[in-house]
Amino acid sequence: MISRKDFIGLAGAAAIALGLGAGSAAAQEVTLSLHQFLPPQANVPKLILDVWADKVEADSGGRIKIDRYPSMQLGGTPPELIDQAIDGVADIVWTVVGYTPGRFPSTEVFELPFMMTNARAASRAYWEMFEKHMKDTEFKDVHILGTWVHGPGLIHVNKEVHTPADMQGLKIRGGSRLVNSLLEKVGSTPVGMPVPAVPEALSKGVIDGTTIPWEVTTALKVPELVGFHTEFPGNALYVLTFVLAMNKEKYDSLPDDLKQVIDDNSGLEFSVFAGGTMEDSDAPARQAAVDRGNTIVILNEEEAAQWVEASKPIYDEWVAEMNAKGIDGQALIDEARSLIDTYTE
């Protein structure tokens, strides 16, 4: 499996591969398209997807070429990405699972409020539970290369927020079905939209704030559009789940040695690398907001407890919904908590 150290050493590996493989262009056998919704300079494409693609190209000796299409350049909307992978419109996609609410229900266990401790632990747990519960069921129509979550989600808004009562009447962009449920319970109006739509919505007053992790705020210029940010101590208010997914037929069509290249750069260690890299990108983005003079509200334990209390009904509702689908929701919660706790350092 690929390790984090391998990714960090990518530049050297790529240089060696290029040096040894002068004829690699002539030997190229497969060109794959990688489609996603963020601009190329955003952290995920720059620090994760490009690193992964470059490593696959280098490890294949130039026999695999990955064409990258940011910002939905192949057409469609972000919620359509998973079907683009299934239908072969794109060979590989990176997407937010919650863009298709209810379609991959088991992944939502990681999106429940205050479930996540850190992105590396949760991403490791997510991959293990994907292989056990989701690979041959909810994701049977696509070949999954990685599963991960981002760093702690928080609230970015145009007023100071400490308690759920402070959210009354605000229009807030929520990143998933469960985030929207939490927003409703604290008296806000949830507004669903993909991440790229957030800056315009904020600038035009369509929304008063948004729920996103720090790392994406820089690319979206959120600190320039709102002046307040509310952070939660302990477990995260929420996270979103992601997948890097490949068209099954395209994967199956590869020769065995090129399948091995894909496999060696995918799976558990890649998922942990991706989640950890997203969380590592939080700090510089947060500092950018500090440098602008924005107000960062860090909740105390008493304030945070009010949010935890407000979120409790979401668990009961989710378990009931899962049970109605023939999924043991409480068992998923217990397993996810146990794994996250085990992997939290």
C-alpha positions in Angstrom: 0.0 0.0 0.0 1.1 3.6 -0.6 2.4 5.3 2.5 2.4 9.0 3.4 6.1 9.0 3.1 5.8 7.7 -0.5 3.5 10.6 -1.4 5.9 13.1 0.2 8.7 11.6 -1.9 6.7 11.9 -5.1 8.9 14.5 -6.8 12.0 12.3 -6.5 10.2 9.2 -7.6 8.7 11.0 -10.6 12.1 12.4 -11.6 13.6 8.9 -11.5 10.8 7.4 -13.5 11.1 10.1 -16.1 14.9 9.6 -16.3 14.7 5.9 -16.7 11.7 5.9 -19.1 12.7 8.2 -22.0 10.5 6.2 -24.2 7.5 6.2 -21.9 5.4 8.4 -24.2 5.6 5.9 -26.9 4.8 3.1 -24.5 1.7 4.9 -23.2 -1.3 2.5 -23.2 -4.1 4.1 -21.2 -5.4 7.6 -20.9 -7.8 8.2 -18.0 -10.0 11.3 -17.3 -10.2 12.6 -13.8 -13.2 14.9 -13.2 -14.0 17.0 -10.2 -15.7 20.2 -9.1 -13.0 22.5 -7.6 -10.6 24.8 -9.4 -7.1 23.4 -10.0 -5.5 25.6 -7.4 -7.7 24.4 -4.5 -6.1 22.2 -1.9 -7.7 18.9 -2.8 -6.8 18.9 -6.5 -3.4 20.5 -5.8 -2.3 18.5 -2.8 -4.2 15.2 -3.2 -5.6 14.4 -6.6 -2.7 15.7 -8.6 -0.3 14.0 -6.3 -2.2 10.7 -6.7 -2.4 11.1 -10.5 1.3 12.0 -10.8 2.3 9.0 -8.7 0.1 6.6 -10.8 1.7 8.0 -14.0 5.2 7.6 -12.6 4.7 4.1 -11.2 3.3 3.0 -14.5 6.4 4.1 -16.3 4.3 6.4 -18.4 1.9 3.7 -19.6 -1.0 5.5 -17.8 -1.7 9.1 -18.5 -4.3 10.9 -16.3 -6.0 14.0 -17.9 -7.3 16.3 -15.1 -10.6 18.2 -15.6 -11.3 20.6 -12.7 -14.3 22.8 -12.2 -16.7 20.4 -13.9 -15.0 21.0 -17.3 -16.5 17.8 -18.7 -20.0 19.2 -18.1 -22.8 18.4 -15.7 -23.1 19.5 -12.1 -21.3 18.2 -8.9 -24.3 16.0 -7.9 -23.9 14.2 -11.2 -20.3 13.2 -10.7 -20.9 9.7 -9.2 -23.1 8.8 -12.1 -20.5 10.1 -14.5 -18.1 7.5 -13.1 -20.7 4.8 -13.2 -21.8 5.6 -16.8 -18.2 6.2 -18.1 -18.7 9.9 -18.9 -15.5 10.2 -16.8 -13.1 7.4 -15.9 -12.4 8.7 -12.4 -14.3 11.3 -10.3 -13.8 12.9 -6.9 -17.0 13.9 -5.2 -18.9 14.6 -2.0 -21.0 11.6 -1.2 -23.7 13.8 0.3 -24.3 15.5 -3.0 -26.7 12.6 -3.7 -28.7 12.4 -0.4 -29.8 9.0 0.8 -28.1 7.1 -2.0 -25.2 5.9 0.0 -26.8 5.8 3.5 -24.1 3.9 5.4 -21.5 6.7 4.7 -23.6 9.1 6.7 -22.5 7.5 10.0 -19.4 9.6 9.7 -21.4 12.7 9.0 -23.4 12.6 12.2 -22.7 15.6 14.5 -19.8 15.3 16.9 -18.8 11.8 15.6 -15.4 12.8 14.2 -12.2 13.3 16.2 -9.7 13.9 13.5 -9.6 13.3 9.7 -6.9 10.6 9.8 -8.7 8.5 12.3 -12.1 8.9 10.7 -10.8 8.3 7.2 -9.1 5.0 8.3 -12.4 3.9 10.0 -14.3 4.9 6.9 -12.2 2.8 4.6 -12.4 -0.2 6.9 -16.2 0.1 7.1 -16.5 0.7 3.4 -14.7 -2.6 2.7 -16.9 -4.4 5.2 -20.3 -2.9 4.6 -20.4 -0.8 1.5 -18.1 -2.1 -1.2 -20.4 -4.8 -2.5 -23.7 -3.1 -1.6 -24.1 0.7 -1.9 -21.0 1.1 -4.1 -21.3 -2.1 -6.1 -21.7 -0.2 -9.4 -18.4 1.7 -9.1 -14.7 0.9 -8.3 -13.8 3.0 -5.2 -10.2 4.1 -4.9 -10.3 6.1 -1.7 -12.7 7.2 1.0 -12.0 10.0 3.4 -13.4 13.0 5.4 -12.1 16.5 5.7 -11.0 18.3 8.9 -13.5 19.7 11.4 -16.4 21.4 9.9 -17.4 24.8 11.4 -19.7 27.8 10.9 -18.6 30.8 9.0 -21.3 33.6 9.3 -22.0 37.3 9.3 -22.6 37.5 13.1 -21.0 36.2 16.3 -22.4 32.7 17.1 -21.9 31.0 20.5 -25.1 29.0 21.1 -27.8 27.3 19.0 -30.0 30.3 19.8 -27.7 32.6 17.9 -28.5 30.7 14.7 -32.2 31.6 14.8 -33.4 32.9 11.4 -30.1 32.6 9.6 -29.9 31.2 6.1 -26.9 28.8 6.1 -25.4 26.6 3.4 -25.3 23.0 4.7 -23.0 20.5 3.1 -25.1 17.4 3.6 -28.5 16.1 4.6 -27.5 15.6 8.2 -25.9 19.1 8.4 -29.1 20.5 7.1 -31.1 18.6 9.7 -28.9 20.1 12.5 -29.3 23.6 11.0 -33.1 23.1 11.1 -33.0 22.0 14.7 -31.1 25.2 15.8 -33.6 27.4 14.0 -31.7 28.2 10.8 -32.9 27.8 7.3 -30.6 25.3 5.5 -29.7 26.1 1.9 -28.3 23.3 -0.2 -25.7 24.1 -2.8 -22.3 22.7 -4.0 -19.2 24.4 -2.6 -18.4 26.4 -5.7 -21.7 28.3 -5.4 -20.9 29.6 -1.9 -19.0 32.8 -2.8 -21.7 34.2 -5.0 -24.4 33.2 -2.6 -22.6 35.0 0.2 -21.9 38.1 -1.8 -25.5 38.4 -2.9 -27.0 37.7 0.5 -28.7 34.5 -0.6 -27.1 33.0 2.5 -25.9 34.5 5.7 -23.2 31.9 6.3 -21.9 28.5 5.4 -20.7 25.3 7.0 -17.3 24.2 5.6 -13.9 23.2 7.0 -11.1 25.8 7.1 -9.1 24.4 4.3 -11.5 25.4 1.5 -12.2 28.9 2.8 -9.2 30.4 1.1 -10.1 29.2 -2.4 -13.7 30.4 -1.8 -12.6 33.7 -0.3 -15.0 33.1 2.6 -13.0 35.2 5.1 -13.5 38.2 2.8 -17.2 37.6 2.7 -18.0 37.0 6.4 -16.4 38.3 9.5 -17.1 35.5 12.1 -16.1 31.9 12.4 -17.3 29.5 15.2 -15.1 26.6 16.2 -16.0 23.7 18.4 -13.8 22.0 21.0 -13.5 18.3 21.1 -15.2 16.3 18.4 -16.1 18.1 15.2 -19.5 19.7 14.6 -19.7 17.7 11.4 -17.6 16.4 8.5 -18.5 15.3 4.9 -17.5 12.1 3.3 -15.7 11.9 0.0 -14.9 9.2 -2.5 -12.4 8.9 -5.4 -14.3 6.6 -7.7 -13.4 4.8 -11.0 -15.6 3.4 -13.7 -15.7 -0.3 -13.1 -15.5 -1.3 -16.8 -12.5 0.9 -17.3 -10.7 -0.6 -14.3 -11.5 -4.1 -15.3 -10.2 -3.4 -18.9 -6.7 -2.6 -17.6 -4.0 -5.2 -17.8 -3.1 -6.8 -14.5 0.1 -4.9 -14.0 -1.6 -1.6 -14.5 -4.4 -2.6 -12.2 -1.7 -3.3 -9.7 -0.4 0.3 -10.1 -3.9 1.7 -9.4 -4.3 -0.7 -6.4 -0.9 0.2 -4.9 -1.8 3.8 -4.9 -5.4 3.4 -3.6 -7.1 2.0 -0.5 -6.5 2.5 3.2 -3.2 4.4 3.2 -4.2 6.7 0.4 -7.5 7.4 2.2 -5.7 8.4 5.4 -3.2 10.5 3.4 -6.1 12.3 1.7 -8.0 13.0 4.9 -4.9 14.0 6.8 -3.8 16.3 4.0 -7.1 18.1 4.0 -7.0 18.6 7.8 -3.3 19.8 7.6 -4.5 22.5 5.2 -6.8 23.9 7.8 -4.2 25.8 9.8 -2.8 28.1 7.1 -6.4 28.9 5.9 -7.4 29.7 9.5 -4.3 32.0 9.9 -5.4 33.8 6.7 -8.7 34.7 8.5 -6.8 35.8 11.6 -4.6 38.0 9.5 -7.6 39.7 8.0 -8.8 40.6 11.5 -11.8 38.3 11.5 -13.3 37.1 14.7 -12.8 33.4 15.6 -15.2 32.3 18.3 -14.0 29.2 20.2 -16.9 27.7 22.1 -16.4 26.9 25.8 -17.5 23.5 27.1 -20.9 24.8 28.4 -21.7 26.4 25.0 -20.6 23.3 23.1 -22.8 21.1 25.3 -25.8 23.0 24.1 -25.0 22.1 20.5 -24.4 18.4 21.4 -27.8 18.4 23.2 -29.5 19.9 20.1 -28.0 17.3 17.9 -29.1 14.2 19.9 -32.5 13.8 18.0 -30.6 13.5 14.8 -29.1 10.2 16.0 -32.5 8.7 16.9 -33.9 9.8 13.6 -31.0 8.4 11.6 -31.1 5.1 13.3 -34.8 4.8 12.5 -34.2 5.7 8.9 -31.4 3.2 8.6 -33.5 0.5 10.2 -36.3 1.2 7.7 -33.8 0.5 4.9 -32.8 -2.8 6.5 -29.5 -1.4 7.9 -28.6 -1.6 11.6 -28.0 2.0 12.2 -27.0 1.7 15.8 -24.5 -1.0 15.0 -22.9 1.3 12.4 -22.7 4.1 15.0 -21.1 1.8 17.6 -18.6 0.4 15.1 -17.6 3.8 13.7 -17.1 5.3 17.2 -15.0 2.3 18.3 -12.8 2.5 15.2 -12.4 6.2 15.4 -11.5 6.0 19.1 -9.0 3.3 18.3 -7.3 5.3 15.6 -7.4 8.7 17.4 -3.9 9.6 18.6 
